[in-house]
Amino acid sequence: MDEAWERRLARAARARANLVAALRECCELADAVEAFEGEELLEVLSHLDGLRFVMAESAQILQGVVRGLEAYEK
């Protein structure tokens, strides 16, 4: 495997770790969404928007690398 693929794989590993961490954090925030009101709820919802961005970006990176790797291996 060449150096470019090594960099892609490292990027995919970081993306996977970020995605897993964001998903775990979302689960932890479920109780806050259920229980909080007012400003506290707005803070949680704002934080969830940030996590949503991280999840979308990380998932796209990971999908691209997985698809590319499958094509590379063929």
PQR file with spaces between the fields and no chain letter, atoms N, CA, C, O and H, PARSE charges and radii, in Angstrom:
ATOM       1  N    MET     1       0.852   -1.175    0.000 -0.4000 1.5000
ATOM       2  CA   MET     1       0.000    0.000    0.000 -0.0000 2.0000
ATOM       3  C    MET     1       0.900    1.242    0.000  0.5500 1.7000
ATOM       4  O    MET     1       1.901    1.296    0.714 -0.5500 1.4000
ATOM       5  N    ASP     2       0.529    2.227   -0.805 -0.4000 1.5000
ATOM       6  CA   ASP     2       1.376    3.401   -0.924 -0.0000 2.0000
ATOM       7  C    ASP     2       1.104    4.417    0.188  0.5500 1.7000
ATOM       8  O    ASP     2       0.177    4.269    0.984 -0.5500 1.4000
ATOM       9  H    ASP     2      -0.284    2.183   -1.385  0.4000 1.0000
ATOM      10  N    GLU     3       1.932    5.435    0.212 -0.4000 1.5000
ATOM      11  CA   GLU     3       1.857    6.445    1.272 -0.0000 2.0000
ATOM      12  C    GLU     3       0.531    7.195    1.280  0.5500 1.7000
ATOM      13  O    GLU     3       0.020    7.540    2.346 -0.5500 1.4000
ATOM      14  H    GLU     3       2.686    5.555   -0.434  0.4000 1.0000
ATOM      15  N    ALA     4      -0.028    7.450    0.102 -0.4000 1.5000
ATOM      16  CA   ALA     4      -1.317    8.151    0.023 -0.0000 2.0000
ATOM      17  C    ALA     4      -2.417    7.333    0.696  0.5500 1.7000
ATOM      18  O    ALA     4      -3.267    7.881    1.398 -0.5500 1.4000
ATOM      19  H    ALA     4       0.387    7.170   -0.764  0.4000 1.0000
ATOM      20  N    TRP     5      -2.395    6.023    0.476 -0.4000 1.5000
ATOM      21  CA   TRP     5      -3.403    5.185    1.126 -0.0000 2.0000
ATOM      22  C    TRP     5      -3.186    5.109    2.626  0.5500 1.7000
ATOM      23  O    TRP     5      -4.150    5.044    3.390 -0.5500 1.4000
ATOM      24  H    TRP     5      -1.705    5.578   -0.094  0.4000 1.0000
ATOM      25  N    GLU     6      -1.956    5.116    3.048 -0.4000 1.5000
ATOM      26  CA   GLU     6      -1.677    5.118    4.486 -0.0000 2.0000
ATOM      27  C    GLU     6      -2.276    6.368    5.141  0.5500 1.7000
ATOM      28  O    GLU     6      -2.839    6.294    6.233 -0.5500 1.4000
ATOM      29  H    GLU     6      -1.174    5.169    2.428  0.4000 1.0000
ATOM      30  N    ARG     7      -2.151    7.517    4.464 -0.4000 1.5000
ATOM      31  CA   ARG     7      -2.738    8.761    4.986 -0.0000 2.0000
ATOM      32  C    ARG     7      -4.263    8.670    5.011  0.5500 1.7000
ATOM      33  O    ARG     7      -4.898    9.105    5.972 -0.5500 1.4000
ATOM      34  H    ARG     7      -1.693    7.577    3.576  0.4000 1.0000
ATOM      35  N    ARG     8      -4.848    8.106    3.955 -0.4000 1.5000
ATOM      36  CA   ARG     8      -6.304    7.943    3.915 -0.0000 2.0000
ATOM      37  C    ARG     8      -6.789    7.031    5.041  0.5500 1.7000
ATOM      38  O    ARG     8      -7.802    7.305    5.684 -0.5500 1.4000
ATOM      39  H    ARG     8      -4.332    7.753    3.174  0.4000 1.0000
ATOM      40  N    LEU     9      -6.061    5.960    5.266 -0.4000 1.5000
ATOM      41  CA   LEU     9      -6.445    5.036    6.337 -0.0000 2.0000
ATOM      42  C    LEU     9      -6.334    5.684    7.706  0.5500 1.7000
ATOM      43  O    LEU     9      -7.165    5.442    8.580 -0.5500 1.4000
ATOM      44  H    LEU     9      -5.238    5.738    4.743  0.4000 1.0000
ATOM      45  N    ALA    10      -5.320    6.498    7.893 -0.4000 1.5000
ATOM      46  CA   ALA    10      -5.175    7.221    9.158 -0.0000 2.0000
ATOM      47  C    ALA    10      -6.318    8.213    9.336  0.5500 1.7000
ATOM      48  O    ALA    10      -6.849    8.371   10.435 -0.5500 1.4000
ATOM      49  H    ALA    10      -4.644    6.695    7.183  0.4000 1.0000
ATOM      50  N    ARG    11      -6.693    8.878    8.246 -0.4000 1.5000
ATOM      51  CA   ARG    11      -7.816    9.825    8.293 -0.0000 2.0000
ATOM      52  C    ARG    11      -9.119    9.086    8.598  0.5500 1.7000
ATOM      53  O    ARG    11      -9.953    9.575    9.359 -0.5500 1.4000
ATOM      54  H    ARG    11      -6.262    8.750    7.353  0.4000 1.0000
ATOM      55  N    ALA    12      -9.285    7.923    8.008 -0.4000 1.5000
ATOM      56  CA   ALA    12     -10.479    7.119    8.266 -0.0000 2.0000
ATOM      57  C    ALA    12     -10.529    6.671    9.725  0.5500 1.7000
ATOM      58  O    ALA    12     -11.600    6.644   10.332 -0.5500 1.4000
ATOM      59  H    ALA    12      -8.607    7.525    7.390  0.4000 1.0000
ATOM      60  N    ALA    13      -9.389    6.325   10.281 -0.4000 1.5000
ATOM      61  CA   ALA    13      -9.345    5.910   11.689 -0.0000 2.0000
ATOM      62  C    ALA    13      -9.743    7.063   12.605  0.5500 1.7000
ATOM      63  O    ALA    13     -10.467    6.866   13.582 -0.5500 1.4000
ATOM      64  H    ALA    13      -8.519    6.346    9.788  0.4000 1.0000
ATOM      65  N    ARG    14      -9.271    8.260   12.289 -0.4000 1.5000
ATOM      66  CA   ARG    14      -9.665    9.435   13.086 -0.0000 2.0000
ATOM      67  C    ARG    14     -11.152    9.720   12.925  0.5500 1.7000
ATOM      68  O    ARG    14     -11.838   10.042   13.896 -0.5500 1.4000
ATOM      69  H    ARG    14      -8.683    8.420   11.496  0.4000 1.0000
ATOM      70  N    ALA    15     -11.647    9.601   11.701 -0.4000 1.5000
ATOM      71  CA   ALA    15     -13.068    9.833   11.444 -0.0000 2.0000
ATOM      72  C    ALA    15     -13.921    8.824   12.203  0.5500 1.7000
ATOM      73  O    ALA    15     -14.950    9.183   12.775 -0.5500 1.4000
ATOM      74  H    ALA    15     -11.090    9.340   10.912  0.4000 1.0000
ATOM      75  N    ARG    16     -13.498    7.568   12.207 -0.4000 1.5000
ATOM      76  CA   ARG    16     -14.243    6.535   12.930 -0.0000 2.0000
ATOM      77  C    ARG    16     -14.258    6.839   14.426  0.5500 1.7000
ATOM      78  O    ARG    16     -15.303    6.741   15.070 -0.5500 1.4000
ATOM      79  H    ARG    16     -12.662    7.277   11.741  0.4000 1.0000
ATOM      80  N    ALA    17     -13.111    7.204   14.975 -0.4000 1.5000
ATOM      81  CA   ALA    17     -13.048    7.522   16.403 -0.0000 2.0000
ATOM      82  C    ALA    17     -13.943    8.718   16.737  0.5500 1.7000
ATOM      83  O    ALA    17     -14.628    8.712   17.760 -0.5500 1.4000
ATOM      84  H    ALA    17     -12.263    7.284   14.452  0.4000 1.0000
ATOM      85  N    ASN    18     -13.940    9.740   15.882 -0.4000 1.5000
ATOM      86  CA   ASN    18     -14.801   10.907   16.105 -0.0000 2.0000
ATOM      87  C    ASN    18     -16.268   10.529   16.027  0.5500 1.7000
ATOM      88  O    ASN    18     -17.076   11.005   16.825 -0.5500 1.4000
ATOM      89  H    ASN    18     -13.384    9.745   15.051  0.4000 1.0000
ATOM      90  N    LEU    19     -16.617    9.685   15.081 -0.4000 1.5000
ATOM      91  CA   LEU    19     -18.006    9.265   14.915 -0.0000 2.0000
ATOM      92  C    LEU    19     -18.471    8.456   16.115  0.5500 1.7000
ATOM      93  O    LEU    19     -19.572    8.679   16.619 -0.5500 1.4000
ATOM      94  H    LEU    19     -15.960    9.298   14.433  0.4000 1.0000
ATOM      95  N    VAL    20     -17.659    7.531   16.577 -0.4000 1.5000
ATOM      96  CA   VAL    20     -18.010    6.720   17.742 -0.0000 2.0000
ATOM      97  C    VAL    20     -18.181    7.604   18.977  0.5500 1.7000
ATOM      98  O    VAL    20     -19.137    7.439   19.735 -0.5500 1.4000
ATOM      99  H    VAL    20     -16.764    7.351   16.167  0.4000 1.0000
ATOM     100  N    ALA    21     -17.267    8.529   19.175 -0.4000 1.5000
ATOM     101  CA   ALA    21     -17.357    9.419   20.338 -0.0000 2.0000
ATOM     102  C    ALA    21     -18.622   10.276   20.274  0.5500 1.7000
ATOM     103  O    ALA    21     -19.292   10.460   21.290 -0.5500 1.4000
ATOM     104  H    ALA    21     -16.491    8.663   18.559  0.4000 1.0000
ATOM     105  N    ALA    22     -18.954   10.799   19.100 -0.4000 1.5000
ATOM     106  CA   ALA    22     -20.152   11.631   18.956 -0.0000 2.0000
ATOM     107  C    ALA    22     -21.413   10.814   19.189  0.5500 1.7000
ATOM     108  O    ALA    22     -22.348   11.294   19.831 -0.5500 1.4000
ATOM     109  H    ALA    22     -18.409   10.649   18.274  0.4000 1.0000
ATOM     110  N    LEU    23     -21.455    9.603   18.684 -0.4000 1.5000
ATOM     111  CA   LEU    23     -22.623    8.753   18.903 -0.0000 2.0000
ATOM     112  C    LEU    23     -22.803    8.425   20.382  0.5500 1.7000
ATOM     113  O    LEU    23     -23.925    8.430   20.890 -0.5500 1.4000
ATOM     114  H    LEU    23     -20.696    9.214   18.162  0.4000 1.0000
ATOM     115  N    ARG    24     -21.723    8.144   21.057 -0.4000 1.5000
ATOM     116  CA   ARG    24     -21.811    7.861   22.500 -0.0000 2.0000
ATOM     117  C    ARG    24     -22.290    9.099   23.268  0.5500 1.7000
ATOM     118  O    ARG    24     -23.094    8.998   24.194 -0.5500 1.4000
ATOM     119  H    ARG    24     -20.812    8.140   20.644  0.4000 1.0000
ATOM     120  N    GLU    25     -21.787   10.248   22.871 -0.4000 1.5000
ATOM     121  CA   GLU    25     -22.188   11.482   23.540 -0.0000 2.0000
ATOM     122  C    GLU    25     -23.666   11.769   23.315  0.5500 1.7000
ATOM     123  O    GLU    25     -24.349   12.246   24.221 -0.5500 1.4000
ATOM     124  H    GLU    25     -21.133   10.330   22.118  0.4000 1.0000
ATOM     125  N    CYS    26     -24.164   11.487   22.123 -0.4000 1.5000
ATOM     126  CA   CYS    26     -25.596   11.677   21.843 -0.0000 2.0000
ATOM     127  C    CYS    26     -26.444   10.842   22.788  0.5500 1.7000
ATOM     128  O    CYS    26     -27.447   11.319   23.319 -0.5500 1.4000
ATOM     129  H    CYS    26     -23.609   11.099   21.387  0.4000 1.0000
ATOM     130  N    CYS    27     -26.040    9.604   22.996 -0.4000 1.5000
ATOM     131  CA   CYS    27     -26.792    8.745   23.912 -0.0000 2.0000
ATOM     132  C    CYS    27     -26.808    9.323   25.321  0.5500 1.7000
ATOM     133  O    CYS    27     -27.831    9.276   26.004 -0.5500 1.4000
ATOM     134  H    CYS    27     -25.225    9.217   22.566  0.4000 1.0000
ATOM     135  N    GLU    28     -25.690    9.860   25.750 -0.4000 1.5000
ATOM     136  CA   GLU    28     -25.606   10.450   27.081 -0.0000 2.0000
ATOM     137  C    GLU    28     -26.476   11.701   27.206  0.5500 1.7000
ATOM     138  O    GLU    28     -26.950   12.028   28.293 -0.5500 1.4000
ATOM     139  H    GLU    28     -24.859    9.899   25.195  0.4000 1.0000
ATOM     140  N    LEU    29     -26.680   12.390   26.095 -0.4000 1.5000
ATOM     141  CA   LEU    29     -27.471   13.624   26.128 -0.0000 2.0000
ATOM     142  C    LEU    29     -28.970   13.378   26.057  0.5500 1.7000
ATOM     143  O    LEU    29     -29.749   14.316   26.228 -0.5500 1.4000
ATOM     144  H    LEU    29     -26.295   12.124   25.211  0.4000 1.0000
ATOM     145  N    ALA    30     -29.390   12.156   25.813 -0.4000 1.5000
ATOM     146  CA   ALA    30     -30.821   11.856   25.707 -0.0000 2.0000
ATOM     147  C    ALA    30     -31.573   12.244   26.980  0.5500 1.7000
ATOM     148  O    ALA    30     -32.661   12.816   26.907 -0.5500 1.4000
ATOM     149  H    ALA    30     -28.757   11.395   25.674  0.4000 1.0000
ATOM     150  N    ASP    31     -31.010   11.941   28.129 -0.4000 1.5000
ATOM     151  CA   ASP    31     -31.667   12.286   29.388 -0.0000 2.0000
ATOM     152  C    ASP    31     -31.785   13.792   29.556  0.5500 1.7000
ATOM     153  O    ASP    31     -32.783   14.284   30.083 -0.5500 1.4000
ATOM     154  H    ASP    31     -30.127   11.476   28.189  0.4000 1.0000
ATOM     155  N    ALA    32     -30.774   14.522   29.113 -0.4000 1.5000
ATOM     156  CA   ALA    32     -30.810   15.978   29.209 -0.0000 2.0000
ATOM     157  C    ALA    32     -31.914   16.555   28.326  0.5500 1.7000
ATOM     158  O    ALA    32     -32.628   17.469   28.738 -0.5500 1.4000
ATOM     159  H    ALA    32     -29.964   14.122   28.685  0.4000 1.0000
ATOM     160  N    VAL    33     -32.052   16.021   27.116 -0.4000 1.5000
ATOM     161  CA   VAL    33     -33.110   16.502   26.223 -0.0000 2.0000
ATOM     162  C    VAL    33     -34.474   16.213   26.830  0.5500 1.7000
ATOM     163  O    VAL    33     -35.395   17.024   26.732 -0.5500 1.4000
ATOM     164  H    VAL    33     -31.472   15.278   26.782  0.4000 1.0000
ATOM     165  N    GLU    34     -34.591   15.077   27.443 -0.4000 1.5000
ATOM     166  CA   GLU    34     -35.862   14.678   28.052 -0.0000 2.0000
ATOM     167  C    GLU    34     -36.221   15.530   29.265  0.5500 1.7000
ATOM     168  O    GLU    34     -37.394   15.829   29.486 -0.5500 1.4000
ATOM     169  H    GLU    34     -33.843   14.418   27.523  0.4000 1.0000
ATOM     170  N    ALA    35     -35.222   15.923   30.050 -0.4000 1.5000
ATOM     171  CA   ALA    35     -35.491   16.557   31.337 -0.0000 2.0000
ATOM     172  C    ALA    35     -35.323   18.073   31.363  0.5500 1.7000
ATOM     173  O    ALA    35     -36.034   18.749   32.107 -0.5500 1.4000
ATOM     174  H    ALA    35     -34.269   15.680   29.871  0.4000 1.0000
ATOM     175  N    PHE    36     -34.413   18.620   30.581 -0.4000 1.5000
ATOM     176  CA   PHE    36     -34.113   20.050   30.682 -0.0000 2.0000
ATOM     177  C    PHE    36     -35.188   20.904   30.025  0.5500 1.7000
ATOM     178  O    PHE    36     -35.943   20.453   29.163 -0.5500 1.4000
ATOM     179  H    PHE    36     -33.836   18.071   29.977  0.4000 1.0000
ATOM     180  N    GLU    37     -35.225   22.147   30.464 -0.4000 1.5000
ATOM     181  CA   GLU    37     -36.134   23.158   29.915 -0.0000 2.0000
ATOM     182  C    GLU    37     -35.349   24.444   29.695  0.5500 1.7000
ATOM     183  O    GLU    37     -34.246   24.606   30.217 -0.5500 1.4000
ATOM     184  H    GLU    37     -34.612   22.514   31.164  0.4000 1.0000
ATOM     185  N    GLY    38     -35.913   25.333   28.939 -0.4000 1.5000
ATOM     186  CA   GLY    38     -35.372   26.677   28.779 -0.0000 2.0000
ATOM     187  C    GLY    38     -33.953   26.716   28.263  0.5500 1.7000
ATOM     188  O    GLY    38     -33.592   26.008   27.323 -0.5500 1.4000
ATOM     189  H    GLY    38     -36.809   25.201   28.515  0.4000 1.0000
ATOM     190  N    GLU    39     -33.148   27.561   28.900 -0.4000 1.5000
ATOM     191  CA   GLU    39     -31.760   27.782   28.467 -0.0000 2.0000
ATOM     192  C    GLU    39     -30.926   26.501   28.483  0.5500 1.7000
ATOM     193  O    GLU    39     -30.115   26.266   27.587 -0.5500 1.4000
ATOM     194  H    GLU    39     -33.441   28.136   29.664  0.4000 1.0000
ATOM     195  N    GLU    40     -31.135   25.681   29.506 -0.4000 1.5000
ATOM     196  CA   GLU    40     -30.378   24.421   29.572 -0.0000 2.0000
ATOM     197  C    GLU    40     -30.682   23.542   28.356  0.5500 1.7000
ATOM     198  O    GLU    40     -29.773   22.958   27.765 -0.5500 1.4000
ATOM     199  H    GLU    40     -31.794   25.873   30.233  0.4000 1.0000
ATOM     200  N    LEU    41     -31.951   23.451   27.989 -0.4000 1.5000
ATOM     201  CA   LEU    41     -32.333   22.657   26.834 -0.0000 2.0000
ATOM     202  C    LEU    41     -31.750   23.253   25.553  0.5500 1.7000
ATOM     203  O    LEU    41     -31.278   22.521   24.684 -0.5500 1.4000
ATOM     204  H    LEU    41     -32.689   23.925   28.469  0.4000 1.0000
ATOM     205  N    LEU    42     -31.784   24.569   25.438 -0.4000 1.5000
ATOM     206  CA   LEU    42     -31.209   25.217   24.256 -0.0000 2.0000
ATOM     207  C    LEU    42     -29.719   24.917   24.130  0.5500 1.7000
ATOM     208  O    LEU    42     -29.226   24.691   23.024 -0.5500 1.4000
ATOM     209  H    LEU    42     -32.167   25.165   26.144  0.4000 1.0000
ATOM     210  N    GLU    43     -29.000   24.911   25.249 -0.4000 1.5000
ATOM     211  CA   GLU    43     -27.574   24.587   25.227 -0.0000 2.0000
ATOM     212  C    GLU    43     -27.337   23.158   24.735  0.5500 1.7000
ATOM     213  O    GLU    43     -26.447   22.905   23.922 -0.5500 1.4000
ATOM     214  H    GLU    43     -29.401   25.094   26.146  0.4000 1.0000
ATOM     215  N    VAL    44     -28.146   22.236   25.242 -0.4000 1.5000
ATOM     216  CA   VAL    44     -28.013   20.841   24.838 -0.0000 2.0000
ATOM     217  C    VAL    44     -28.316   20.700   23.351  0.5500 1.7000
ATOM     218  O    VAL    44     -27.592   20.009   22.634 -0.5500 1.4000
ATOM     219  H    VAL    44     -28.868   22.442   25.902  0.4000 1.0000
ATOM     220  N    LEU    45     -29.375   21.346   22.886 -0.4000 1.5000
ATOM     221  CA   LEU    45     -29.743   21.265   21.481 -0.0000 2.0000
ATOM     222  C    LEU    45     -28.670   21.867   20.584  0.5500 1.7000
ATOM     223  O    LEU    45     -28.393   21.345   19.503 -0.5500 1.4000
ATOM     224  H    LEU    45     -29.963   21.907   23.469  0.4000 1.0000
ATOM     225  N    SER    46     -28.077   22.946   21.024 -0.4000 1.5000
ATOM     226  CA   SER    46     -26.984   23.551   20.272 -0.0000 2.0000
ATOM     227  C    SER    46     -25.790   22.602   20.196  0.5500 1.7000
ATOM     228  O    SER    46     -25.164   22.453   19.147 -0.5500 1.4000
ATOM     229  H    SER    46     -28.301   23.369   21.901  0.4000 1.0000
ATOM     230  N    HIS    47     -25.493   21.972   21.310 -0.4000 1.5000
ATOM     231  CA   HIS    47     -24.397   21.003   21.344 -0.0000 2.0000
ATOM     232  C    HIS    47     -24.695   19.823   20.415  0.5500 1.7000
ATOM     233  O    HIS    47     -23.801   19.329   19.729 -0.5500 1.4000
ATOM     234  H    HIS    47     -26.002   22.093   22.162  0.4000 1.0000
ATOM     235  N    LEU    48     -25.932   19.382   20.396 -0.4000 1.5000
ATOM     236  CA   LEU    48     -26.323   18.292   19.495 -0.0000 2.0000
ATOM     237  C    LEU    48     -26.145   18.677   18.031  0.5500 1.7000
ATOM     238  O    LEU    48     -25.775   17.841   17.207 -0.5500 1.4000
ATOM     239  H    LEU    48     -26.659   19.784   20.954  0.4000 1.0000
ATOM     240  N    ASP    49     -26.407   19.941   17.708 -0.4000 1.5000
ATOM     241  CA   ASP    49     -26.170   20.392   16.330 -0.0000 2.0000
ATOM     242  C    ASP    49     -24.697   20.259   15.958  0.5500 1.7000
ATOM     243  O    ASP    49     -24.359   19.856   14.845 -0.5500 1.4000
ATOM     244  H    ASP    49     -26.708   20.620   18.378  0.4000 1.0000
ATOM     245  N    GLY    50     -23.834   20.600   16.897 -0.4000 1.5000
ATOM     246  CA   GLY    50     -22.402   20.442   16.654 -0.0000 2.0000
ATOM     247  C    GLY    50     -22.023   18.983   16.471  0.5500 1.7000
ATOM     248  O    GLY    50     -21.218   18.647   15.602 -0.5500 1.4000
ATOM     249  H    GLY    50     -24.109   20.928   17.801  0.4000 1.0000
ATOM     250  N    LEU    51     -22.597   18.129   17.284 -0.4000 1.5000
ATOM     251  CA   LEU    51     -22.319   16.702   17.156 -0.0000 2.0000
ATOM     252  C    LEU    51     -22.844   16.159   15.829  0.5500 1.7000
ATOM     253  O    LEU    51     -22.228   15.289   15.214 -0.5500 1.4000
ATOM     254  H    LEU    51     -23.251   18.402   17.990  0.4000 1.0000
ATOM     255  N    ARG    52     -23.975   16.678   15.404 -0.4000 1.5000
ATOM     256  CA   ARG    52     -24.554   16.254   14.123 -0.0000 2.0000
ATOM     257  C    ARG    52     -23.586   16.574   12.976  0.5500 1.7000
ATOM     258  O    ARG    52     -23.411   15.770   12.061 -0.5500 1.4000
ATOM     259  H    ARG    52     -24.476   17.385   15.904  0.4000 1.0000
ATOM     260  N    PHE    53     -22.972   17.736   13.035 -0.4000 1.5000
ATOM     261  CA   PHE    53     -21.993   18.111   12.018 -0.0000 2.0000
ATOM     262  C    PHE    53     -20.805   17.159   12.045  0.5500 1.7000
ATOM     263  O    PHE    53     -20.363   16.686   10.998 -0.5500 1.4000
ATOM     264  H    PHE    53     -23.114   18.389   13.778  0.4000 1.0000
ATOM     265  N    VAL    54     -20.287   16.878   13.236 -0.4000 1.5000
ATOM     266  CA   VAL    54     -19.146   15.960   13.370 -0.0000 2.0000
ATOM     267  C    VAL    54     -19.508   14.582   12.825  0.5500 1.7000
ATOM     268  O    VAL    54     -18.711   13.955   12.128 -0.5500 1.4000
ATOM     269  H    VAL    54     -20.646   17.262   14.086  0.4000 1.0000
ATOM     270  N    MET    55     -20.725   14.110   13.149 -0.4000 1.5000
ATOM     271  CA   MET    55     -21.140   12.793   12.677 -0.0000 2.0000
ATOM     272  C    MET    55     -21.254   12.753   11.155  0.5500 1.7000
ATOM     273  O    MET    55     -20.804   11.798   10.522 -0.5500 1.4000
ATOM     274  H    MET    55     -21.373   14.619   13.716  0.4000 1.0000
ATOM     275  N    ALA    56     -21.854   13.784   10.571 -0.4000 1.5000
ATOM     276  CA   ALA    56     -22.022   13.807    9.116 -0.0000 2.0000
ATOM     277  C    ALA    56     -20.672   13.848    8.413  0.5500 1.7000
ATOM     278  O    ALA    56     -20.431   13.092    7.471 -0.5500 1.4000
ATOM     279  H    ALA    56     -22.220   14.559   11.086  0.4000 1.0000
ATOM     280  N    GLU    57     -19.799   14.727    8.871 -0.4000 1.5000
ATOM     281  CA   GLU    57     -18.478   14.854    8.250 -0.0000 2.0000
ATOM     282  C    GLU    57     -17.670   13.567    8.401  0.5500 1.7000
ATOM     283  O    GLU    57     -17.060   13.094    7.441 -0.5500 1.4000
ATOM     284  H    GLU    57     -19.995   15.341    9.636  0.4000 1.0000
ATOM     285  N    SER    58     -17.669   13.010    9.598 -0.4000 1.5000
ATOM     286  CA   SER    58     -16.895   11.794    9.853 -0.0000 2.0000
ATOM     287  C    SER    58     -17.437   10.618    9.056  0.5500 1.7000
ATOM     288  O    SER    58     -16.665    9.822    8.520 -0.5500 1.4000
ATOM     289  H    SER    58     -18.164   13.394   10.377  0.4000 1.0000
ATOM     290  N    ALA    59     -18.756   10.501    8.973 -0.4000 1.5000
ATOM     291  CA   ALA    59     -19.357    9.404    8.218 -0.0000 2.0000
ATOM     292  C    ALA    59     -19.016    9.523    6.734  0.5500 1.7000
ATOM     293  O    ALA    59     -18.740    8.515    6.083 -0.5500 1.4000
ATOM     294  H    ALA    59     -19.383   11.147    9.408  0.4000 1.0000
ATOM     295  N    GLN    60     -19.032   10.735    6.197 -0.4000 1.5000
ATOM     296  CA   GLN    60     -18.693   10.923    4.786 -0.0000 2.0000
ATOM     297  C    GLN    60     -17.244   10.552    4.509  0.5500 1.7000
ATOM     298  O    GLN    60     -16.945    9.893    3.513 -0.5500 1.4000
ATOM     299  H    GLN    60     -19.257   11.553    6.726  0.4000 1.0000
ATOM     300  N    ILE    61     -16.353   10.972    5.384 -0.4000 1.5000
ATOM     301  CA   ILE    61     -14.934   10.625    5.223 -0.0000 2.0000
ATOM     302  C    ILE    61     -14.761    9.112    5.265  0.5500 1.7000
ATOM     303  O    ILE    61     -14.090    8.529    4.413 -0.5500 1.4000
ATOM     304  H    ILE    61     -16.596   11.507    6.193  0.4000 1.0000
ATOM     305  N    LEU    62     -15.368    8.491    6.256 -0.4000 1.5000
ATOM     306  CA   LEU    62     -15.236    7.047    6.426 -0.0000 2.0000
ATOM     307  C    LEU    62     -15.831    6.298    5.238  0.5500 1.7000
ATOM     308  O    LEU    62     -15.237    5.327    4.768 -0.5500 1.4000
ATOM     309  H    LEU    62     -15.913    8.964    6.948  0.4000 1.0000
ATOM     310  N    GLN    63     -16.981    6.725    4.747 -0.4000 1.5000
ATOM     311  CA   GLN    63     -17.580    6.087    3.573 -0.0000 2.0000
ATOM     312  C    GLN    63     -16.663    6.189    2.357  0.5500 1.7000
ATOM     313  O    GLN    63     -16.469    5.216    1.628 -0.5500 1.4000
ATOM     314  H    GLN    63     -17.463    7.513    5.129  0.4000 1.0000
ATOM     315  N    GLY    64     -16.111    7.361    2.153 -0.4000 1.5000
ATOM     316  CA   GLY    64     -15.223    7.557    1.012 -0.0000 2.0000
ATOM     317  C    GLY    64     -14.006    6.663    1.061  0.5500 1.7000
ATOM     318  O    GLY    64     -13.609    6.090    0.047 -0.5500 1.4000
ATOM     319  H    GLY    64     -16.269    8.151    2.746  0.4000 1.0000
ATOM     320  N    VAL    65     -13.415    6.540    2.224 -0.4000 1.5000
ATOM     321  CA   VAL    65     -12.220    5.705    2.349 -0.0000 2.0000
ATOM     322  C    VAL    65     -12.578    4.231    2.181  0.5500 1.7000
ATOM     323  O    VAL    65     -11.854    3.492    1.515 -0.5500 1.4000
ATOM     324  H    VAL    65     -13.737    7.005    3.048  0.4000 1.0000
ATOM     325  N    VAL    66     -13.682    3.801    2.776 -0.4000 1.5000
ATOM     326  CA   VAL    66     -14.082    2.399    2.651 -0.0000 2.0000
ATOM     327  C    VAL    66     -14.377    2.059    1.189  0.5500 1.7000
ATOM     328  O    VAL    66     -13.940    1.024    0.688 -0.5500 1.4000
ATOM     329  H    VAL    66     -14.271    4.402    3.317  0.4000 1.0000
ATOM     330  N    ARG    67     -15.115    2.932    0.514 -0.4000 1.5000
ATOM     331  CA   ARG    67     -15.405    2.685   -0.912 -0.0000 2.0000
ATOM     332  C    ARG    67     -14.123    2.687   -1.738  0.5500 1.7000
ATOM     333  O    ARG    67     -13.944    1.838   -2.610 -0.5500 1.4000
ATOM     334  H    ARG    67     -15.470    3.773    0.922  0.4000 1.0000
ATOM     335  N    GLY    68     -13.247    3.623   -1.471 -0.4000 1.5000
ATOM     336  CA   GLY    68     -11.984    3.689   -2.191 -0.0000 2.0000
ATOM     337  C    GLY    68     -11.116    2.480   -1.933  0.5500 1.7000
ATOM     338  O    GLY    68     -10.463    1.976   -2.847 -0.5500 1.4000
ATOM     339  H    GLY    68     -13.392    4.313   -0.762  0.4000 1.0000
ATOM     340  N    LEU    69     -11.101    2.012   -0.710 -0.4000 1.5000
ATOM     341  CA   LEU    69     -10.303    0.842   -0.356 -0.0000 2.0000
ATOM     342  C    LEU    69     -10.833   -0.405   -1.047  0.5500 1.7000
ATOM     343  O    LEU    69     -10.065   -1.245   -1.515 -0.5500 1.4000
ATOM     344  H    LEU    69     -11.631    2.421    0.033  0.4000 1.0000
ATOM     345  N    GLU    70     -12.161   -0.515   -1.106 -0.4000 1.5000
ATOM     346  CA   GLU    70     -12.754   -1.667   -1.793 -0.0000 2.0000
ATOM     347  C    GLU    70     -12.362   -1.655   -3.269  0.5500 1.7000
ATOM     348  O    GLU    70     -12.029   -2.697   -3.834 -0.5500 1.4000
ATOM     349  H    GLU    70     -12.786    0.168   -0.727  0.4000 1.0000
ATOM     350  N    ALA    71     -12.401   -0.481   -3.888 -0.4000 1.5000
ATOM     351  CA   ALA    71     -12.022   -0.367   -5.299 -0.0000 2.0000
ATOM     352  C    ALA    71     -10.521   -0.633   -5.480  0.5500 1.7000
ATOM     353  O    ALA    71     -10.114   -1.248   -6.466 -0.5500 1.4000
ATOM     354  H    ALA    71     -12.672    0.366   -3.429  0.4000 1.0000
ATOM     355  N    TYR    72      -9.706   -0.171   -4.533 -0.4000 1.5000
ATOM     356  CA   TYR    72      -8.254   -0.354   -4.598 -0.0000 2.0000
ATOM     357  C    TYR    72      -7.877   -1.819   -4.509  0.5500 1.7000
ATOM     358  O    TYR    72      -6.939   -2.271   -5.164 -0.5500 1.4000
ATOM     359  H    TYR    72     -10.037    0.328   -3.733  0.4000 1.0000
ATOM     360  N    GLU    73      -8.625   -2.566   -3.682 -0.4000 1.5000
ATOM     361  CA   GLU    73      -8.307   -3.979   -3.466 -0.0000 2.0000
ATOM     362  C    GLU    73      -8.735   -4.860   -4.629  0.5500 1.7000
ATOM     363  O    GLU    73      -8.256   -5.987   -4.756 -0.5500 1.4000
ATOM     364  H    GLU    73      -9.387   -2.198   -3.150  0.4000 1.0000
ATOM     365  N    LYS    74      -9.631   -4.364   -5.482 -0.4000 1.5000
ATOM     366  CA   LYS    74     -10.113   -5.177   -6.611 -0.0000 2.0000
ATOM     367  C    LYS    74      -9.144   -5.237   -7.712  0.5500 1.7000
ATOM     368  O    LYS    74      -9.405   -5.880   -8.728 -0.5500 1.4000
ATOM     369  H    LYS    74     -10.020   -3.449   -5.379  0.4000 1.0000
